[in-house]
Every structure is written in structure tokens, then in C-alpha cells.
Amino acid sequence: YWESRYKSGGNSGVGSYNRLAEFKAEVLNAYVRDNAIESVIEFGCGNGNQLQLAAYPSYIGFDVSPTALDQCKIAFAADLTKRFELVDSYAGETADLAMSLDVIYHLVEDTVFETYMKLLFGASKRSVVIYSSNYDSIPNPGSPHVRHREFTSWIAEHLPKWRQSKHVPNRYPLCPESKEGSFADFYFFEIKSSGP
């Protein structure tokens, strides 16, 4: 789906542009700064438009679409702090912060979702941020590439060493009438301390 979308001239979606992109950048850049994050890894970097607003010391972006990655490599050719790879080329790289932005509700198959979640959390040394919806719903035949999941429950059951440390509601929640805004919020996770 994503390769054909990018190859036919499509982009990463409305969430990576305009006020939603600015909101996401504000939250993420503040978290990176306030938590002394030195390295970031993202699974599902898309065409890199959101990344134009980012202030990350070091960044690796993975995606399933070769076309999107080619766009990223062109856009950031002069930026030596960033590199981009196909997710199939992932070789165990880790970072202080692992990110998933507007991805989880596109993982319609259960096995793909579970593999992705283990990959995302396994690549983090300290923190994980997910920007997504967080409720279960049956896929809509009109949007076969969207399936909402209550991922926080899955994390609590399958990745118990991680705790949710922060929730940032969307500044521009989805308005059903106008179809503007987003159903995604920010959820931050950190490894539980070993203390009492």
C-alpha cells in the first residue's frame, strides 16, 4: 500500500503537514531537549516532511517504502546527523528514544502489529513515544489501511518492564463534522525503575 501510494505521488498524510506537524514537532523537540536525548530512531519515517521540523542530535529513520526513503535521502543529503534505511535492513540499531508517529493504526494485520511493537521497544535504550489512536475498532471497508488498536493494554500485557510516563492529548482533536484534526495523542513510555 505505502510504496504504491508514494510512487503515485502521494505523501505521508495530513498529520505530517501544517498545524499538526507543528504540534508534533513542538512536543517531540521539547521531550528530546528536556530529557537529554542524544539519539532517535523512528520506524515509519515516511517521506521526511515531519522531520524537517525536528531538532534531534542523531537520527535513523526506517520505512517500508523505497520511494519514501529516496525522498528523505534527497531532502537531507547535506545533513550528516541523519540516515535512512529500509526496515528489512534493520540490524539491531538502538537509540535513546524510539518513535512511532501515525503508524500503529495502519498495521491492520495482528502479526505485523505485534512484530512492529517488539521491534519498536526493542530498539530503545530509554524511552519510546507513540503518536496514535488508542482504542479498538473494527476496520472500515472504506479505509482498509486503517485499524485502531488499544495498544496501551497490549504493552501492559506483553512488555511489562515499560511504564507509561506521559500522555499529551492532541491540540487539534478530530472534528467529525469537518474531518479536520487527528484522532492521535502522544503516549510516552520509559523502562520501569528496579527500585521499590
N, C-alpha and C positions, 0 to 999 in steps of 0.2 A: 504493500500500500504506500509506504512512505517514499520509497525510491521512485515509484511511478508518479507520485504527487510532485516531488521536487523536479523530476526530469521533465514534467509537462509544464513547468513554470510556476508551480505552487510554492508556498512558503511554510514557515513553522506554525502559522496560525496567529490569530489576533492577540493572543496572550504575550507574544514576543514583540509587540509594537505599541507605540503611543503611550497612553497613561498607564496601562497595565504593565508594560515593560519598565516604565519609570518607577512604579510602585515596587516591583520585584527587585530592581536594582538598588533602591533605597534600603530595603530590608536586608538584602544579602550583603551589600557593601558594609553596612553597619555591623552585621554579625561578624564578618571577616575581620574588620578593624577592632571591634570590642573584645574579640576572643583570640587575638594574635594568631590568626590563621595564616600559615605560610604557604600552604599548597591546597589546591582544589582539584577534584576530579568529578566530571559530570558524565552521566550515562543518559544520552539522548540530547546532544548539544544542538541538533537541528542545523539551520543554516547560519548560526552565529549572530543573528541580529540582536538577541538579548545580551550577548557577550560584549557588544560594542559599549554598553553602559557599565561594565563590570570593572572593579578595582581589586584584582586578585594578584598576589605576588607571583604565583606559579599556577599554571592551569593545563590540564589534559582533558580534551573532550572526545567522547566516544559516541558513535551513532551507527545505525544500521544502513544508512543511505550513503553510497559513494558520492552521489551528486551533491548532497548537502555538505559533505566533508570537503569536496573540491571547492565549494563556495567559501567555506571557512578558511581554507588554506590560502586562497587568493586574498580574502579580506584582511587576514592577519599575517601576511607574508613577511612584513617587516618587524613583527613582534616576536622576539625570541623567547618570551616567557610562556608562550602558548604552543601546544601541538595538538594534532587531531588524528584519530585513528578509527578504523572500523572496529565495532565491538567484537567481531570474531577474532581480532588481533590482540585482544586483551591478554596481557601476560603477567598478571598479578600486581600491577602498579597500585600503590596506595597513596593516600593524601590525608591531611588533617581533616578536611571536610569533603564528604561525598554528597553530590547533589542529584536530585531528580526533580525536574521542573516540567510540569504539564506532560508527564509521561505515563504515570500509573493507570490513569483512566483510558489509555489507549491499548493496554495489554489485555486483550479480550480473552485469550486462552489461559486457563489456570496454570498450566505447566510453564508457560512463558512468564507469567506474573511471578511465580514462586522462584524461578531461576533468576529473574531480574532482581528481586528483593534480596536474595542471598548474595548476589554479585555486588549490589549497591552497598550493603552494610559490611560485606567482607573487604571492601576497598577502603574503608575508613579507619584511620588511626584514632580519631577522637569524636567526630561529630558527623551527623547525617541531617540533611534538610530535604524535606519532601514538600513540593507545592502541588497540591492535587485536591480533588474532592475526597471525602472520607465517609461514604455511605454506600450501601449495597443497592444496586438496582439492576433490573433485567435489561439487557441491551435493546436499544430501539432499532427496529428494522431500517429506519430511515438514516441511522448513524451507525453502520456496522463496525466502525473503527473506534467506538466509544463504549466502555463498560465501567461503571462506577463501582468502587470497592471500598469497604471499611477496612483500610489497610492497618489502622492502629491496633485493631483486635488481632490481626494476623501477626503483627510484630510482637505483641504481648505474649502470644502463644508460642511462636516459633523462634523468637530472638530475645529471650528473657533477660539477657545481660544489658539490654538497651532500655533506657527510660526516656519518655517524652519530657523535654526540659522547657519547651516553649511552644505556644500556639499564637500565630498572628493572623487574625481574621482579615479577609480581603477588604481593602479600602473601597473597592468597586464591586460589590457582590452582584451576581447575575440578576438582572431585571427580566422576569418572564415576558412582560409586555413588549419591551423594546429589543429583547435578546442581547442587550449590551451588558458588559461586565463579565465576571468569571465566577464559576462555582468552586474555584480552588482557593484554599487557605494555605498558609505556611505552617509546617509542623517540624520542629527541631528535636533531635534525639542525641543523647550522649550516653556513653558507657556508664553503667551504674558503678558507684564507688564501692570498694570492698569493705568499707567500714560498717559500723552497726547501723 
